[in-house]
Amino acid sequence: MAFRVPIGGKVAPRVRLSTPEGRSWAVTAIDLSIVGILVEFPADKDPGLSIRDEFELELRLGAGAVRLKAEVRRRDGHRYGFMFPESITRQGLRPPPPLKEIVEILERTWLKERIR
């Protein structure tokens, strides 16, 4: 539905997942789009999440930050793909402005690194 920006260059967002019960994890972002994110847990800290589990995801990049509802859509080993349901409406893609700004920063950075 949207281009996923690979993460791994000089600029990387900080990502934290939280449950309503107060459990939380810092995870590594692999790629990001306006509709979802692929993250990886350290092997020894993988909580074994299930498809359709829902979380709050905090995404920070520089001074920008956004909190989003995130739903597990796929899993491969210690990597989990989350979808941001609030980015998808009947009218099309409508991501929260802070998410859109973070994705745009990462896209520009990724493009600059590819051109070099």
Secondary structure, DSSP 8 states (H G I E B T S, - for coil): ----EE--SS---EEEEE-TTS-EEEEEEEEE-SSEEEEE--GGG-----TT-EEEEEEEETTEEEEEEEEEEEEETTEEEEE-GGGEETTEE---HHHHHHHHHHHHHHHHHHH-
